[in-house]
Amino acid sequence: MKLIRRADRGLLATWWFTTDWLLMSAVFLLMAAGVIFSLAASPPVAVRIGLEEFHFVKRQIIFLIPAIAVLIATSFLPVQKARRLCFAVYLAGLVLMLVAAMFGPEIKGAHRWIDFGPFNLQPSELAKPAFIVAAAWLMAQGTLRPDMPGRLMAWGLFAAFVSILLIQPDFGQTALMCMVWAVMLLVHGIPWLFVFCLAIVAVAGVVTAYQNLPHVASRVNRFLNPEQGDTFQVDTARRGFENGGLFGTGPGGGSAKQVLPDAHTDFIFAVVGEEFGLVACIVLIGLVSFIVVRVLLTAQREHDPFRALAMTGLVTVFGFQAIINMAVNVSLMPAKGMTLPFISYGGSSLISMAFAMGLVLVFSRKRAGAVPVQTRWQPLTAR
């Protein structure tokens, strides 16, 4: 006997029959993989810094509990309440980012964290998905209501977010959000001339950072000419992939994690490649790609411009973050601290991505009478 029937009209029944279960299952698989890979990668790191061997594994599991709760609880929200929550989280995130910039501990030359004793919070991680949803709603309102300066207000949200990221400073997150913002603008529809102008501004920003920030210049120089500096981490990661071959050395059999200081975070993909092999890397890439493609196809079919734009932005930040992490691990990009979503160790990143995927489940919820977005609003391309 079924406990939940399609004829039921309660909150649980509605959620059960309208949620994208394939998407949710893929996210849960990534979460489970994160625990397994953390078990393989993190013990040597913990021992090197004087912690209990399975310290990071236990904390990853502990962080996973609120992350799953956030994902499921968020997925129950109606669209309107999800939007309001995102505005509140975005504003709270900006305030906490300022607090971190002014009073947070200095870690690797930046003030991005707030120390709460047992754990540290990186407010910018929580603000990312909230900003995307808030900006998507304002941009959609600017299209549907010409009397409302929605696009200008969305630019204001973006400028405020990026400005505080630069104050901290966090150039990696700044670059990531600029790429996500560019995608959202293209999907929303802007003149190509404006696209080229934005590209020129982006290039000018990169050149300015290279000329005025020694650590940025050092990373770029080491990437273009490895002989100019220390490339220990990327070289070790590359050797890890070479050692792993097709099927890997087996869990616990790798050597890269023994010396990589960020084997459980920024370079966990290299540990996966060494101990689980190329096959596991392909499966992991396939799972990430499945999530991205499924959400983008859902967004393409969506008739509501707000939902379509929000889903696109949320899955873009997920996809770009995964691409950057993997590209750094295989020496296709300069070294940059960027977590692999749901896989790398880190509570702020894990809960942030769970919040983002919960929002995607809200906006991808099945509805009767949905029609393709192109029939209801302007094409999802730059004009």
C-alpha angles and dihedrals in degrees: 000000000000116000092201122040130190089239091063116102100194125121094256094048092048091050093046096053099038102043120103098243095181090057093046091048091052090052092049089050089054090050092051091047089052091059092048094048091045088054088055099042110033109055096077090048091051092049093049092056095044101259131130110281097249096035096120093042092054092047091048089055090046091051089048092064097062090037092059090044091052092048095051096039092049092048089060093059122107113240094253094052091045089054093049091047090053093053089051093046091047093053092044089047092054091051092048091046089056090048090051092048092051104033108012123111117269111248118178091342097309138095104218103128140073114212113224095171105246091040142014124231125213102200095193090066092059093042094056100075091036091054092050093054094043092049092045091055093049092048092048091049089051088058098043096040113039090187091064118078091220097147093051091049091050089053087052091055090049094048092050093049096047093044092058091045088056091048092056085038112238109154094169094058090042092055091045094052092045089056092047091048091051090053091049091051091050092049091046091051126252133170115274090235088062090050091055091048091053090049090053091050090050092051090048090052092052092049091048092050091048093051098043106031115066096198092052091049090047093054093047092047093049090050094049095038113018092187090069097072152345112322096163097129098047092042091051091048091051092050088050091060090047092051093048097057117173102329103018134235092280130257109312094012099098127103102198094076090055092069107018108101092205098038091129096048125019096017102036090114089064090053089051090051094049101043102030100027138221091306091061091047091052091049090050092048089047092053092050090046092050091056093047096046094044093052093045091051090049090050091050091056094045117110096199111083092207094054093044094050094043093051091047093051095045096050091042092060089048093049097043092049091053092047093050093049094048093043092054090050092055094041096250093123136031113272112276130164104247123145124230103240114256091351107068120074114260135108098213093051093044095050092042093054091045088054090048093050091045088056090049089054089052094052095041093053112135116254132181117250098020115161131191115284094236091067094055106038142008119307118276093245138087111269 
